[in-house]
Amino acid sequence: MLPYLSLAIWVPIVAGLLVLAVNRDRDAPAARWLALVGAVAGFVVTIPLYLHFTLGTAEMQFVETIEWIPRFNINYLLGVDGISVLFILLNSFITMLAVWAGWVVIEKKVAQYMAAFLIMSGFVNGSARLVVATSALVRQLQSGFVYQYAFAMVLGIVVFLFWWLTLRVI
């Protein structure tokens, strides 16, 4: 079986880097076409994820495991569950729309714009696993007490206000 998840992550990233490497600011149509080909290829490699996904199981599917740094037991591990597969498909589709929508509107730094969308698409596809792990951790921390939720909301507001008042760029 092909490594569909790795392809869903790395095809848009490589396409974005290729758009940057070609750096066709003087030839914006070439950068646009290259970005569109990369976006379509990124979407096409996600279609088998949806088509071959097995419903009715909570198991991770399309799992890819590669030893990365064995000495520290660090692995390249990918997997997808039911909601993540839909997010990956949606993100790849929206990336195609974003490239197409910026076709005429973006006139300056076309290559950088198109490459940014493609690279972000790959990052978002790769973060789906992170979202699943984080949500599992948050579910374990939930207690059900309203005062704890209120405390978390107030803490979030305080952090946001601190950022807004002191750290934001004016």
Backbone as JSON, one array per atom type, in Angstrom:
{
  "sequence": "MLPYLSLAIWVPIVAGLLVLAVNRDRDAPAARWLALVGAVAGFVVTIPLYLHFTLGTAEMQFVETIEWIPRFNINYLLGVDGISVLFILLNSFITMLAVWAGWVVIEKKVAQYMAAFLIMSGFVNGSARLVVATSALVRQLQSGFVYQYAFAMVLGIVVFLFWWLTLRVI",
  "N": [[0.84, -1.18, 0.0], [0.52, 2.21, -0.78], [2.16, 5.0, 0.81], [-0.04, 6.92, 1.76], [-0.64, 8.95, 3.65], [1.84, 10.17, 4.17], [2.33, 11.11, 1.61], [0.21, 12.93, 1.39], [1.06, 14.87, 3.12], [3.69, 15.59, 2.29], [3.68, 16.06, -0.52], [2.31, 18.61, -1.09], [4.09, 20.28, 0.36], [6.61, 19.88, -0.88], [5.9, 20.73, -3.43], [5.36, 23.44, -2.9], [7.92, 24.3, -2.08], [9.23, 23.87, -4.47], [7.95, 25.75, -6.09], [8.93, 28.05, -4.86], [11.66, 27.66, -5.34], [11.86, 27.82, -8.1], [11.07, 30.43, -8.4], [9.45, 32.43, -9.89], [8.77, 35.23, -10.19], [9.0, 37.11, -12.17], [7.78, 35.73, -14.11], [4.9, 35.21, -13.59], [2.6, 33.64, -14.42], [3.74, 31.05, -14.79], [4.47, 30.35, -12.17], [1.95, 30.31, -11.03], [0.72, 28.19, -12.45], [2.38, 26.04, -11.77], [1.92, 25.97, -9.02], [-0.8, 25.35, -9.03], [-0.76, 22.79, -10.19], [0.66, 21.46, -8.17], [-1.17, 21.77, -6.04], [-3.41, 20.38, -6.99], [-2.28, 17.83, -7.28], [-1.71, 17.36, -4.59], [-4.32, 17.18, -3.62], [-5.29, 14.98, -5.06], [-3.81, 12.82, -4.04], [-4.99, 12.52, -1.59], [-7.5, 11.49, -1.97], [-7.6, 8.57, -2.15], [-7.37, 8.03, 0.61], [-9.89, 8.62, 1.65], [-11.5, 6.94, 0.07], [-10.61, 4.32, 0.68], [-10.99, 4.13, 3.37], [-12.01, 2.49, 6.3], [-15.1, 2.23, 7.68], [-16.73, 2.24, 10.91], [-14.9, 1.49, 12.84], [-12.75, 2.28, 15.53], [-10.1, 2.31, 15.37], [-6.82, 3.51, 14.46], [-6.04, 4.23, 11.11], [-4.29, 3.59, 8.0], [-1.7, 3.58, 9.0], [1.61, 4.59, 9.4], [4.84, 3.78, 10.19], [8.09, 4.61, 10.87], [11.38, 4.12, 11.86], [13.11, 6.78, 13.19], [15.05, 8.23, 14.81], [16.64, 5.97, 16.28], [18.18, 5.65, 18.61], [17.13, 7.37, 20.54], [14.6, 6.48, 20.58], [12.77, 7.65, 18.77], [10.27, 8.02, 16.46], [8.92, 8.21, 13.14], [5.71, 8.59, 12.89], [2.57, 8.07, 11.65], [-0.97, 8.3, 11.41], [-4.5, 7.97, 10.91], [-7.79, 8.92, 11.89], [-11.41, 8.71, 11.88], [-12.54, 11.39, 11.76], [-10.33, 12.94, 11.19], [-9.53, 12.13, 8.67], [-11.45, 13.29, 7.07], [-10.92, 16.0, 7.53], [-8.36, 16.23, 6.4], [-8.93, 15.72, 3.71], [-10.68, 17.88, 3.22], [-8.98, 20.1, 3.73], [-7.07, 19.8, 1.69], [-8.69, 20.13, -0.54], [-9.59, 22.78, -0.16], [-7.16, 24.08, -0.4], [-6.67, 23.84, -3.13], [-8.76, 25.49, -4.04], [-7.94, 27.94, -2.92], [-5.57, 28.49, -4.28], [-6.59, 28.73, -6.84], [-8.37, 30.86, -6.44], [-6.63, 32.95, -5.93], [-5.56, 33.41, -8.36], [-5.93, 35.58, -10.24], [-6.16, 37.74, -8.58], [-3.87, 38.04, -6.92], [-1.1, 39.85, -7.55], [1.49, 40.71, -7.02], [4.48, 39.24, -5.81], [3.79, 36.57, -6.4], [4.78, 33.92, -6.48], [5.65, 33.54, -3.83], [3.25, 33.77, -2.41], [1.71, 31.63, -3.45], [3.38, 29.47, -2.81], [3.38, 29.64, -0.02], [0.73, 28.94, 0.63], [0.7, 26.27, -0.27], [2.71, 25.04, 1.3], [1.71, 25.5, 3.88], [-0.59, 23.95, 3.68], [0.45, 21.34, 3.62], [1.57, 21.3, 6.21], [-0.75, 21.56, 7.77], [-2.11, 19.2, 7.08], [-0.34, 17.39, 8.22], [-0.63, 17.99, 10.89], [-2.98, 16.9, 11.78], [-2.89, 14.51, 13.18], [-1.69, 15.39, 15.51], [-3.72, 16.98, 16.56], [-5.63, 15.06, 17.21], [-4.28, 13.64, 19.26], [-3.93, 15.7, 21.14], [-6.59, 16.37, 21.74], [-7.4, 14.0, 22.96], [-5.86, 14.11, 25.28], [-6.94, 16.43, 26.49], [-9.55, 15.55, 26.97], [-9.08, 13.78, 29.05], [-8.4, 15.52, 31.06], [-10.71, 16.84, 31.69], [-13.19, 17.63, 34.08], [-15.82, 18.16, 34.57], [-16.84, 20.01, 36.29], [-18.27, 23.19, 36.63], [-17.0, 25.48, 37.64], [-14.31, 25.01, 37.12], [-14.2, 25.13, 34.34], [-14.92, 27.79, 34.02], [-12.74, 29.02, 35.26], [-10.71, 28.28, 33.46], [-11.58, 29.69, 31.19], [-11.39, 32.37, 32.08], [-8.63, 32.46, 32.56], [-7.71, 32.1, 29.93], [-8.68, 34.47, 28.77], [-7.21, 36.38, 30.2], [-4.59, 35.75, 29.37], [-4.82, 36.27, 26.64], [-5.44, 39.05, 26.7], [-3.08, 40.0, 27.9], [-1.24, 39.4, 25.88], [-2.33, 40.99, 23.82], [-2.12, 43.57, 24.82], [0.61, 43.91, 25.38], [2.45, 42.44, 23.77], [1.81, 42.49, 21.07], [2.36, 43.56, 17.7], [2.53, 46.85, 16.73]],
  "CA": [[0.0, 0.0, 0.0], [1.27, 3.46, -0.86], [2.1, 5.81, 2.03], [-0.94, 8.03, 1.4], [-0.53, 10.06, 4.59], [3.09, 10.87, 3.88], [2.14, 11.85, 0.35], [-0.69, 14.06, 1.66], [1.84, 15.9, 3.82], [4.91, 16.03, 1.61], [3.45, 16.55, -1.9], [2.15, 20.07, -1.11], [5.29, 20.96, 0.85], [7.61, 19.84, -1.94], [5.42, 21.61, -4.52], [5.58, 24.81, -2.46], [9.35, 24.57, -2.15], [9.56, 23.94, -5.89], [7.5, 27.07, -6.56], [9.9, 29.02, -4.35], [12.96, 27.45, -5.99], [11.75, 28.34, -9.47], [11.0, 31.87, -8.17], [9.01, 32.99, -11.15], [8.07, 36.5, -10.02], [8.94, 37.76, -13.48], [6.9, 34.91, -14.94], [3.86, 34.82, -12.63], [1.78, 32.51, -14.87], [4.41, 29.77, -14.55], [4.35, 30.07, -10.74], [0.55, 29.95, -10.78], [0.46, 26.85, -12.98], [3.11, 25.08, -10.95], [1.2, 25.87, -7.75], [-2.05, 24.62, -9.27], [-0.42, 21.38, -10.36], [0.99, 20.96, -6.84], [-2.39, 21.7, -5.24], [-4.23, 19.28, -7.52], [-1.59, 16.59, -6.9], [-1.93, 17.2, -3.15], [-5.7, 16.72, -3.42], [-5.47, 13.65, -5.65], [-3.26, 11.78, -3.15], [-5.85, 12.34, -0.41], [-8.74, 10.78, -2.34], [-7.59, 7.18, -1.67], [-7.61, 7.96, 2.05], [-11.34, 8.58, 1.85], [-12.08, 5.78, -0.61], [-10.21, 3.07, 1.32], [-11.19, 4.22, 4.81], [-12.97, 1.51, 6.81], [-16.02, 2.79, 8.67], [-17.17, 1.35, 11.98], [-13.82, 1.12, 13.74], [-12.1, 3.43, 16.18], [-8.66, 2.13, 15.19], [-6.11, 4.36, 13.51], [-5.87, 3.57, 9.82], [-3.19, 4.08, 7.16], [-0.61, 3.84, 9.94], [2.96, 4.51, 8.86], [5.83, 3.89, 11.25], [9.47, 4.49, 10.41], [12.33, 4.53, 12.89], [13.77, 8.0, 12.76], [16.26, 8.3, 15.61], [16.44, 4.8, 17.15], [18.87, 5.78, 19.9], [16.22, 8.04, 21.47], [13.28, 5.89, 20.36], [11.95, 8.64, 18.08], [9.77, 7.42, 15.23], [8.02, 8.94, 12.24], [4.49, 7.81, 13.06], [1.38, 8.73, 11.14], [-2.19, 7.52, 11.39], [-5.66, 8.83, 10.73], [-9.06, 8.38, 12.36], [-12.56, 9.07, 11.05], [-12.73, 12.82, 11.52], [-9.1, 13.5, 10.61], [-9.49, 11.86, 7.22], [-12.28, 14.31, 6.43], [-10.2, 17.27, 7.6], [-7.28, 16.2, 5.42], [-9.56, 15.88, 2.39], [-11.18, 19.25, 3.14], [-7.85, 21.02, 3.63], [-6.47, 19.68, 0.36], [-9.63, 20.73, -1.49], [-9.57, 24.23, 0.03], [-5.9, 24.56, -0.95], [-6.9, 24.03, -4.58], [-9.59, 26.68, -4.2], [-7.16, 29.13, -2.57], [-4.66, 28.75, -5.4], [-7.42, 29.2, -7.96], [-8.93, 32.17, -6.08], [-5.57, 33.95, -6.01], [-5.02, 33.39, -9.73], [-5.91, 36.91, -10.84], [-6.13, 38.74, -7.52], [-2.5, 38.24, -6.45], [-0.29, 40.37, -8.66], [2.87, 40.86, -6.56], [5.01, 38.12, -5.04], [2.9, 35.44, -6.69], [5.42, 32.66, -6.09], [5.65, 33.43, -2.37], [1.86, 33.54, -1.99], [1.31, 30.26, -3.81], [4.19, 28.53, -2.03], [2.92, 29.68, 1.37], [-0.48, 28.12, 0.76], [1.02, 24.85, -0.42], [3.47, 24.58, 2.47], [0.76, 25.46, 5.01], [-1.47, 22.79, 3.48], [1.17, 20.16, 4.1], [1.67, 21.37, 7.67], [-2.08, 21.28, 8.35], [-2.36, 17.76, 6.93], [0.5, 16.69, 9.18], [-1.01, 18.27, 12.27], [-4.23, 16.23, 12.14], [-2.55, 13.53, 14.22], [-1.43, 16.16, 16.73], [-5.02, 17.41, 17.08], [-6.25, 13.89, 17.84], [-3.58, 13.37, 20.51], [-4.22, 16.78, 22.08], [-7.97, 16.25, 22.2], [-7.46, 12.88, 23.9], [-5.31, 14.61, 26.54], [-7.9, 17.36, 27.07], [-10.67, 14.76, 27.5], [-8.67, 13.2, 30.33], [-8.32, 16.59, 32.05], [-12.03, 17.4, 31.98], [-13.76, 17.14, 35.33], [-17.26, 18.35, 34.56], [-17.22, 21.08, 37.21], [-18.41, 24.45, 35.93], [-16.02, 26.47, 38.09], [-13.03, 24.77, 36.45], [-14.33, 25.69, 32.99], [-14.9, 29.25, 34.16], [-11.34, 29.38, 35.53], [-9.97, 28.15, 32.19], [-11.99, 30.8, 30.32], [-10.79, 33.6, 32.62], [-7.19, 32.36, 32.29], [-7.53, 32.35, 28.5], [-8.9, 35.9, 28.53], [-6.07, 37.1, 30.76], [-3.44, 35.52, 28.48], [-5.08, 37.02, 25.41], [-5.29, 40.48, 26.98], [-1.66, 40.26, 28.09], [-0.63, 39.42, 24.55], [-2.85, 42.11, 23.03], [-1.66, 44.85, 25.36], [2.06, 44.06, 25.52], [3.31, 41.76, 22.81], [1.4, 42.61, 19.67], [3.11, 44.54, 16.91], [1.65, 47.98, 16.4]],
  "C": [[0.88, 1.25, 0.0], [1.16, 4.23, 0.45], [1.27, 7.08, 1.79], [-0.8, 9.22, 2.35], [0.75, 10.85, 4.38], [2.98, 11.68, 2.6], [1.25, 13.08, 0.57], [0.04, 15.2, 2.36], [2.92, 16.47, 2.91], [4.71, 16.5, 0.18], [3.22, 18.06, -1.92], [3.4, 20.82, -0.63], [6.37, 21.01, -0.22], [7.2, 20.73, -3.1], [5.63, 23.08, -4.14], [7.05, 25.2, -2.51], [9.83, 24.67, -3.6], [9.14, 25.27, -6.49], [8.47, 28.15, -6.09], [11.25, 28.9, -5.06], [12.96, 27.99, -7.41], [11.7, 29.86, -9.44], [10.64, 32.62, -9.45], [8.23, 34.29, -10.95], [7.98, 37.27, -11.33], [8.0, 37.01, -14.41], [5.81, 34.34, -14.02], [2.97, 33.69, -13.13], [2.42, 31.14, -14.63], [4.32, 29.39, -13.07], [2.92, 29.65, -10.41], [0.26, 28.52, -11.25], [1.16, 25.77, -12.17], [2.41, 24.88, -9.6], [-0.11, 25.11, -7.93], [-1.8, 23.14, -9.46], [-0.1, 20.75, -9.01], [-0.24, 20.81, -5.96], [-3.29, 20.55, -5.69], [-3.6, 17.94, -7.15], [-1.77, 16.32, -5.42], [-3.34, 16.72, -2.84], [-5.88, 15.29, -3.92], [-4.92, 12.56, -4.73], [-4.08, 11.6, -1.88], [-7.13, 11.57, -0.73], [-8.71, 9.32, -1.93], [-7.77, 7.03, -0.16], [-9.1, 7.83, 2.34], [-11.95, 7.31, 1.26], [-11.79, 4.46, 0.09], [-10.37, 3.09, 2.83], [-12.27, 3.24, 5.24], [-13.81, 2.14, 7.91], [-16.31, 1.77, 9.76], [-16.06, 0.88, 12.9], [-13.19, 2.39, 14.31], [-10.57, 3.34, 16.04], [-8.09, 3.18, 14.24], [-5.89, 3.57, 12.23], [-4.78, 4.27, 9.03], [-1.97, 4.41, 8.02], [0.73, 3.61, 9.23], [3.93, 4.72, 10.02], [7.21, 3.66, 10.65], [10.37, 4.93, 11.57], [13.11, 5.73, 12.38], [15.1, 8.17, 13.48], [16.16, 7.17, 16.64], [17.07, 4.95, 18.54], [17.98, 6.41, 20.96], [14.78, 7.54, 21.34], [12.3, 6.9, 19.76], [11.57, 8.06, 16.72], [8.96, 8.43, 14.43], [6.75, 8.11, 12.22], [3.3, 8.63, 12.59], [0.21, 7.76, 11.2], [-3.36, 8.47, 11.3], [-6.9, 8.13, 11.27], [-10.18, 8.95, 11.5], [-12.72, 10.54, 10.77], [-11.5, 13.44, 10.87], [-9.03, 13.27, 9.12], [-10.35, 12.88, 6.47], [-11.61, 15.68, 6.44], [-9.07, 17.33, 6.58], [-7.83, 16.4, 4.02], [-10.05, 17.32, 2.2], [-10.05, 20.25, 2.97], [-7.23, 20.98, 2.24], [-7.38, 20.29, -0.71], [-9.61, 22.26, -1.38], [-8.26, 24.83, -0.48], [-6.02, 24.77, -2.45], [-7.72, 25.28, -4.83], [-8.82, 27.96, -3.92], [-6.18, 29.49, -3.69], [-5.45, 29.31, -6.58], [-7.97, 30.6, -7.69], [-7.88, 33.27, -6.19], [-4.99, 34.1, -7.4], [-4.89, 34.78, -10.33], [-5.7, 37.99, -9.78], [-4.7, 39.06, -7.07], [-1.64, 38.65, -7.64], [1.18, 40.51, -8.29], [3.24, 39.66, -5.7], [4.12, 36.88, -5.18], [3.5, 34.12, -6.21], [5.39, 32.47, -4.57], [4.25, 33.13, -1.84], [1.46, 32.09, -2.24], [2.09, 29.24, -2.99], [3.73, 28.49, -0.57], [1.67, 28.84, 1.56], [-0.17, 26.64, 0.65], [1.75, 24.3, 0.8], [2.57, 24.51, 3.7], [-0.19, 24.28, 4.89], [-0.82, 21.51, 3.96], [1.29, 20.13, 5.61], [0.33, 21.04, 8.33], [-2.41, 19.8, 8.22], [-1.54, 16.96, 7.93], [0.08, 16.9, 10.62], [-2.3, 17.58, 12.68], [-4.0, 15.21, 13.25], [-2.32, 14.23, 15.55], [-2.74, 16.61, 17.37], [-5.71, 16.26, 17.79], [-5.6, 13.61, 19.2], [-3.88, 14.43, 21.56], [-5.64, 16.69, 22.61], [-8.14, 15.08, 23.16], [-6.92, 13.3, 25.27], [-6.3, 15.54, 27.24], [-9.1, 16.61, 27.65], [-10.33, 14.16, 28.85], [-8.64, 14.26, 31.43], [-9.68, 17.15, 32.45], [-12.59, 16.77, 33.25], [-15.28, 17.24, 35.34], [-17.73, 19.45, 35.49], [-17.19, 22.42, 36.48], [-17.35, 25.46, 36.36], [-14.65, 26.25, 37.44], [-13.06, 25.28, 35.0], [-14.27, 27.21, 33.04], [-13.47, 29.73, 34.42], [-10.51, 29.31, 34.24], [-10.32, 29.28, 31.24], [-11.35, 32.11, 30.78], [-9.28, 33.59, 32.35], [-6.9, 32.63, 30.82], [-7.71, 33.82, 28.15], [-7.73, 36.72, 29.03], [-4.84, 36.95, 29.85], [-3.62, 36.3, 27.19], [-4.89, 38.52, 25.63], [-3.82, 40.86, 27.21], [-0.94, 40.35, 26.75], [-1.04, 40.68, 23.8], [-2.29, 43.44, 23.51], [-0.13, 45.01, 25.34], [2.87, 43.51, 24.37], [2.94, 41.98, 21.34], [2.19, 43.73, 18.97], [2.15, 45.63, 16.48], [1.96, 48.47, 15.0]]
}
